[in-house]
Amino acid sequence: MKHLIICVALAFSAHTLADTIIVQSTTSTQNSGLYDYLLPLLEKDTGIKVNVVAVGTGQAIKNARRCDGDVLLVHARPAEEKLVADGYGDYRRDLMYNDFVIIGPKADPANLADARDVIDALQRIKQAGAKFASRGDDSGTHKKERSLWQAAAIDPDAGSGQWYLETGSGMGATLNTGVSLGAYVLTDRATWIAFANKQDAAILFEGNPALFNQYGVIPVSAKKCPNVNREAAETFAQWLLSDTGQAAIGAYQVDGKQLFFPNAD
């Protein structure tokens, strides 16, 4: 009977697995409104109730290593792969993608409109002494930002508290800070589209291949964490990776714009 229940749940029959799971998640999927749209559909199909803990990817991975959570939905692939290699995740699968953009005041004091690529864009910000608001929280977005500064041969910490401003906050709060101070900010496109406090800010640099933003899903290992709800976590992951889940992700829009693009492998 147990095996029958699992099989039926994996086939997404409604309300056959009335479990609750904790999803350790990046903040961008929460800020974008994706979960408000997606989770009712998932619960209708599987009966699974999901409690989302929306933190930066770095914190989400730390939480998973402490066995606090059943599954991760995050966006920092090297850290995700290390989590699996260390035995804390059963597997990692590509789920969906969007991209990062740099927003800032429409006056564009660093003239990003003429930047050749994202490296040139960051160098222009540094040379202009223009303000840049960073999450500074070890999130997936922060990890991406730091890797880009490194590629640009710039140490932003040398300008900490002057032109380089670390908020230690999530994406929404960092955008609020950036907008209020007239600073540039690296953000995922989905959060920016859903962000309501744009004021005089706009996307000033986009479209570079280095700004690709891949999301992955990882069920937490029951071998390392015996307390996890492994069956429900697997059902959650497989629903997202299925044709049904992928179509739902692709259908989500804000203001007529698609925020995430499914690409389950």
N, C-alpha and C positions, 0 to 999 in steps of 0.2 A: 504493500500500500504506500509506503514511504516513497519508493521509487516512482510509483504512479503519480503521486502528488507532484514530485519534482518535474517529471516529464510534462505534465499538464501545465504547470506553472511556466516552464520554459516555452511552451507553445502559446503562452499569453492568454489563457482562459481567465476570465474575470473572476477576481475574488477567490482564488484557490490557495493563495499563500498570504494570509493576513498577518504579515510580519512588519516590524518597524526596523529600519536601518538608519545608521548615521553615515552621511556622506561628508567627508572632509573635502572642501571645495575651494578653488580659487574664487576671489571676490567678483571677478568680471562676469562670470556666469550668473551670479546673484544680482549684481547691479544692473545687468542688461534686462532683467525680467524673465530670462529663459526658464528658470525653475517654476515661476508662477504659471507659465504656460504649459510646461512639459510634464510636471509631476502629477497633475490631475489625470492626464492621459495615461501615464504609467500606472497610477493606482487603479484606474478603471480596468486596465487590461490584466494586471497582475495581483491586485489586492495589497501591494506593498506600500506602506506609508514611509515617507522619507523625511528625516530631520537633517537639514543642511547646516553644517558649520562652515560659514564663509569666512575664510582667513586667507592670507597670502599663501602661495604654493609652498614656500619654505616651511611655514608653520604647519600647514596641512600635513606635510611629509613627516615633520617632527611628531605631530600628534599620532600619525599612523604607526610610527616606531614605538610609541608608548601604548599601542593597541587601543587607542581611543578612536574608534571608527570602524566601519565595515568595508568601505570602498572609498577610493579617491577619484576626483575629477579635477585635474590640474594641468598646468602648461609650462613645464620646465623639463624637457625630455632627458637631459643627462642625469638630473637628480632623480627622475622617475625610474630610469633604468638602473641606477645604483640601488634604489629601494628594492627593486625586484631581485637584483643580483645578491643583495644582502639577505634575501629570504623573507622580507616583510610583505612582499606582494606576490600573488600567484602568477600574474602575467600583466603586461602592459599592452594595450591596444590603442592605435590611433582612433579617434572618435570624430573629430570635426576640426575646422580651422577657420581663422579669419586673419587679420593682420594688425600690426601696430601702426600708429600714426603719431606725428608730432603736432600738437595743437599749440596755439599761442595767440597773442593779441594781433588783430588784423593789421595794425601798423607794421608788424613784422620787422622789429629793429635789427635783427640779425640777417635779414634778407634771405630767408630760406627758400623763397620762390625761385632763386637762381642756383640753388644747390644742385650739384651733379648727382650726388648720392647721399645716403644717410651719414656717412663719415664726414663729408663736406659740410652737411647741415650742422652736425655737432661742433665741428671746428669753427664754423661761423658764429655759433652761439658763444663759444669760449672767447673768440677774438673780439666780439662786440661787448663782452662783459654783460650780456643780457641775462636776466634771471631765468633759472631752470628749476622747477619744482620736481623733486624725486620722491618716490614713495619711501625709499630707505628702509624697507621692511622685509627684505629677503624673499619677496614674492616672485612669481614667475616674470612679471613685468619688470621688477627691479633687477632681477638676474639678467634679463635681456638688455636693459639699459646699461648696466655695468659692463657687459661684454662689448657693447657698442662703443662706450668711452675708451675701453682698452684698445679696440681696433683702431680708434681715432688717435691713439697715442696721447690721450689726455687723462690727467689725474684730477677728477672733479673735487676730490677731497681737499685739494689745495685751495679751492675757492669756497669751502664750506662756510655757511653763514654770511657769505658775501653775495656772489652770484648763484652759488649752488645751494639750494635749500632742501633739506631732507625733512619730510613731514612725519615719517614713522607711522603712516596711516594707510588706509585702503585707497582704492582707485578713486572712488567718488569724493572722499575727503581731500585727496591730493588735487583733484581737478578743481574743487572749490577754492583751495588755496592758490593754485596757479592762476585761475581766472581773476581772483580778487587782487592778486599782486602783479598782473600783467606778465606772468612768467610762461615760458615754454614747458610743456609736459609731454612725456611719452605715455601714451595710453593705448589700450586695445580699442579697435574701432567700435565694437559692440557697445562698450560702456559709454563711449563718447556719443554715439547716436542716441542712446537712451538718456543721456545726461540732460537735465532740465535747466541748468543754470549757466548756459553758454555765454550770455551777455555779449561782450565784444570779442569773444574768442572764436577761432575757426581752425580747421585743419590747414596747416601750412606746409607740411611735407608728408608725402605718402607714396606708395607704389614701388618702393625698393624691395628687391628679393630678400634682403637681410631683415626685413620687418615681418616676414612670415611668422604666424603664431599658431602652432599646433597644440591641440588639446588631447589628452589621453585619459583613459579610464583604467583603474587598477583595483581589483578586489584584494583586500587585505588577507594575508595568509593565516589560515587556522593553525598551522604548525607553529608559527611564532606567537600567535594570538588566539588561544583556544576559545576565548569568549566571543569571538566574532560570529555574526549571523551569516555564515558562509553561503548557505543555500539561497537566502534572499539577496545577498550581495551579488551572487552569480546571476540570478534572474534579472536584477537591476541592470547589470552590465550587458547581458545578452539582449535585453530589450532595447537598450540604447544602440547596440551594434546591429540590430536586426533591420530589415527593410522598413518595418513599422516605425521604429525609433529614429532611423536616419531620415525618413520622410518627414517626421514631426519636427526634427531639428531644422531641416531645410525650409520648412514652411513658416517658421517663426519670423515675424517681421515687426519692426517699429517704424512708424511713419512711412510705410511702404517700402522699407529697406530690409533686405535679408541680413541678419547679424552673424549667423554661423553657417558654415558650409560643410555638410557631412562628408566624411572620407574614411569610413571604417575600413580597415585592412583585412 
